[in-house]
Structures are given as C-alpha cells and as structure tokens.
Amino acid sequence: MSRLPAWRWGPAAALRPLATGEVHLWRVPLDAVRGPLDVLCQLLSDDERARAVTFHFDADRARYVVAHAALRTLIARYLSAATHRAAFHLRSHGKPALSPRPPLRFNLAHSRHVALVALAAEREVGVDLEAIDGATEIEDVARHFFSSPECRALRGLPLERRRPGFFHVWTQKEAYLKGRGDGVAQGLDHFDVSADPALPARLLADRRDPAAPKRWRLLSLDLGDEFRGALAVEGNEPVLHRFEWE
C-alpha cells in the first residue's frame, strides 16, 4: 500500500500502545482551542514560546501554540511521562528528537487550520502537510527546487493534474527530508519522487544514497481537496492507525 484510502479517524479514546512496525497519525484541528492559550504556552519550550511571539497575526500564533502543545502532550501520553519531562533537542540539521532518546520517533507538520503528528517506534518518520494554493507559481518553484526528472514528469501531466502533481511532489520531498533529518538547505534536487497525483507516492531515486528507495516508504495522505499530505517511514510498509485530537 502506497496511497491511503479515504480517511477514517479514530477517536482519541481509541489510543493504543505504539507497537514496532506501526505509525500513529494524529490530525489536530488548530482552531478548536481547548483551554486558555497562556496555559498551553506553558507546555512549550523557551525557544517555542519565543518563536510564538514572532507571529504577526493572533490566529497564526494560536495555531502554532496549539500544534506544538498537542505534540508535547501526545509525546508525554505515549511515554507515560509528565509533559515537561519530554525534553527536546535538535539533531544536526534541526530535526527535533527526545533526550534521553527513547524508541519513540515523531514529526509534526501544520498548515492553515490543521496539523498532523506522526509517531513511530524505533523507526524514523517524517510528515508534511500543505494547503493547495492556487496562487503558487508552480513552474517557477519546481524549476528552482525539483529535480530534472520531476520537472519533466510534471510538464508531461495533463494541465488539470499539474497543480495537484506539484503539491504531490512537494509534500513527498518535504516528508522524506524531515524523516531523514536533512535540512532543506541540503537541497531537494538530488532525489526523485513520483509526480503523478493519480499514482502512489514513491521514492524513485536518491543520488546521494542509492539504497534509500529500498529503505524508505512514501505514502500519500488523503486530506480532501484543500490539502495535500505525505508520510515518509523508514523500513517496511507501516501499519497505520489514525486518530483525531480532541
């Protein structure tokens, strides 16, 4: 399975232990704030609180706080630990991890009013979520950031599939880089992913790590017409469980 069927979100009460080989994916509605925002801010690190105050619009600041508070609360729940004990540190290219490092791996993505939190046991995971923006100059962005094979594949799509195809490529690439812990500054054109949004997500080649396509799985996430999402998981095809944050 490389493309997920229509989403069926389980209630938070259905939370189950995270077993090896599983990925738990949580959808967090960012505009449904539970509790005072200043209380949620207390769950964040000093760096996260400093980042929060830089947002110009109150709505964007609130969404950032809710997304990161949800991430920390989920991590604490899975670790059966107090939230403040889930200490983060940044790895070499900025990917957050836990210290001391338990088997739990995680990643966060948010766009507009939705966030996704992916958690896995003893395997790296990355997730990306993007709102499909009709104003994005997809040809210019692709030319600057995508690989030559991806650009050719996009140009070969029927016109009505090029914009969905662009976001299909973008989210796969972001999820893969986030899963590996590689920064965007390292470049996005040394590897190729599938471009046709009607076909399954797939890592086709990585010229810096030729064995990567055998080691990483990419999955498209069905999030409706407003968003495009992708999940990158190291290892075998994951068993995915999906939950709704309440």
SVG drawing of the C-alpha trace seen along z (x, -y; Angstrom):
<svg xmlns="http://www.w3.org/2000/svg" viewBox="-14 -41 40 45">
<polyline fill="none" stroke="black" stroke-width="0.4" points="0.0,0.0 1.4,-3.3 -1.7,-5.5 -4.1,-5.6 -7.9,-5.2 -10.3,-7.9 -9.6,-9.0 -11.4,-7.4 -10.2,-9.0 -10.5,-7.1 -11.4,-8.9 -8.7,-9.8 -10.2,-7.3 -9.2,-4.6 -5.5,-5.3 -3.5,-2.1 0.1,-1.4 2.5,-2.0 3.9,1.3 7.0,1.8 6.0,1.6 3.2,-0.9 2.8,-4.5 0.2,-6.6 -1.0,-9.6 -3.0,-12.3 -5.0,-15.1 -5.2,-18.2 -7.8,-20.9 -5.9,-24.1 -8.8,-26.4 -10.5,-24.3 -8.5,-25.7 -9.1,-23.6 -8.3,-25.8 -6.7,-29.2 -3.8,-29.9 -1.5,-31.0 -1.9,-27.7 -1.0,-25.8 2.1,-28.1 3.4,-26.7 3.8,-23.3 6.2,-24.8 9.9,-25.2 11.5,-28.6 12.5,-28.5 9.0,-27.6 7.5,-30.4 10.0,-32.9 9.0,-31.7 5.3,-32.1 5.6,-35.8 7.1,-36.5 3.8,-35.8 2.2,-39.0 -1.4,-37.7 -3.0,-36.3 -4.6,-33.4 -1.3,-32.2 0.2,-32.5 -2.6,-30.5 -2.3,-27.8 1.4,-27.4 0.9,-27.1 -1.9,-24.6 0.1,-22.4 3.2,-22.3 1.3,-21.9 -0.6,-18.9 2.7,-17.4 4.2,-17.6 1.0,-16.3 0.9,-13.3 4.6,-12.5 4.0,-12.6 1.0,-10.4 2.9,-7.8 5.8,-7.9 3.5,-7.9 5.5,-10.9 4.9,-14.4 4.9,-16.8 7.8,-18.8 10.0,-15.6 9.7,-15.2 12.8,-17.3 13.6,-18.1 17.0,-18.5 17.8,-19.4 19.8,-17.0 22.4,-18.1 20.0,-19.5 17.4,-20.8 15.1,-17.7 13.8,-17.6 14.3,-14.4 13.9,-13.4 16.6,-13.5 17.4,-11.0 16.4,-9.3 13.7,-6.6 12.4,-4.4 9.7,-6.9 10.2,-8.9 7.9,-11.7 7.3,-14.5 5.0,-17.5 3.5,-19.4 0.9,-22.1 -0.7,-24.3 -3.6,-26.7 -6.1,-25.2 -4.8,-21.6 -1.7,-19.9 -0.5,-16.3 1.6,-14.5 3.2,-11.2 4.7,-8.9 6.6,-5.6 8.5,-3.2 12.2,-2.6 12.0,-3.9 12.4,-7.3 9.3,-9.1 8.5,-12.4 5.2,-14.0 4.3,-17.0 1.1,-18.9 0.5,-21.7 -2.6,-23.7 -3.1,-23.7 -2.6,-27.3 -3.9,-28.4 -1.6,-31.4 1.7,-29.4 3.8,-29.8 4.3,-26.1 6.6,-26.1 9.0,-28.6 9.1,-26.8 9.6,-23.4 12.4,-24.8 14.3,-26.1 13.7,-23.2 12.7,-20.0 15.0,-17.6 15.1,-17.5 13.2,-14.2 10.5,-15.6 10.2,-18.7 9.9,-16.7 7.3,-14.4 5.2,-17.4 5.3,-19.0 4.1,-15.7 1.0,-15.7 -2.4,-16.9 -2.9,-20.6 -5.6,-19.8 -3.2,-17.5 -0.1,-19.7 -1.0,-21.7 -2.1,-18.7 1.0,-17.0 3.2,-19.8 1.9,-19.5 2.2,-15.7 5.9,-16.1 6.5,-18.9 4.9,-17.0 6.7,-13.8 10.1,-15.6 9.5,-17.5 8.3,-14.4 11.4,-12.4 13.8,-15.2 12.1,-15.6 12.2,-11.8 15.9,-11.6 16.6,-14.7 18.1,-16.5 17.6,-20.2 16.1,-21.9 19.4,-23.8 21.0,-20.5 18.9,-20.7 15.9,-19.0 17.1,-18.0 19.4,-15.1 16.4,-12.7 13.3,-12.0 9.7,-11.1 6.6,-10.3 4.9,-13.2 1.5,-12.0 -1.0,-12.6 -3.1,-9.7 -0.3,-7.3 1.1,-6.1 3.7,-8.0 7.2,-6.6 10.8,-7.4 12.3,-6.7 16.0,-7.6 18.4,-9.3 21.7,-10.0 23.4,-10.6 22.0,-7.4 21.3,-4.9 19.9,-2.3 17.3,-4.7 14.4,-3.7 14.6,-0.2 14.8,-1.5 12.1,-4.3 8.4,-4.1 6.4,-7.2 2.6,-7.3 0.1,-9.9 -2.4,-11.2 -6.0,-11.7 -6.9,-15.0 -9.6,-16.3 -9.4,-18.9 -7.9,-21.7 -4.7,-19.9 -2.1,-17.6 0.0,-15.4 2.6,-12.8 4.3,-10.4 7.8,-9.0 8.7,-6.0 12.0,-4.2 11.8,-0.4 9.0,1.9 5.5,0.8 3.9,-0.5 0.7,0.4 -1.0,-2.9 -3.6,-4.0 -5.2,-7.4 -6.6,-9.4 -8.5,-12.7 -7.2,-15.1 -10.0,-16.2"/>
</svg>
